[in-house]
Amino acid sequence: MNIKVTNVHTVDNISEAMEQLSRYKSLGYDKDHLYVLAHDKDRTKRIAETADAERIGIYEEGLDTAIANIFRSRGDELRAKLKSMGVSPEEAERLEMEMDKDKIVIIAWGGSEYDDNDYDPNIVYYPPLLV
């Protein structure tokens, strides 16, 4: 796979999540680069298993972030996971608030690794942030 653009899509339920993941697969994203994230860890696990997607783990986060997440609140952990995928701090905050409202975040990852304050300015968000 040689896709460079990361797409982040927010959906309401598992049916929409499965449809969106299917669209990303048809666009050529490798299954190993499709992630789901929900506010509740068990829900994230269930959705990932049902939809045949991945969860953001140690490989994507890096060991330091994964260890730090053990001691973080769930909101801080979710934002750290999103940032490890290249999401800016502002978008991570917005997406975490969406997950607070029971939304599911789907990430079709472009494959670039990020750390610290580095983020991907080319991520496509749906729905887009309206300013």
Buried (B, 14 or more C-beta within 10 A) or exposed (E): EEBEBBBBBBBEEBEBBBEBBEBBBEEEBBEEBBBBBBBEEEBBEBBBEEBEBBBBEEEBBBEEBBEBBEEEEBBEBBBBBBBBBBBBEEBBBBBBEBBEEEBBBBBBBBBEEBEEEEBBEEBEBEEEEEE
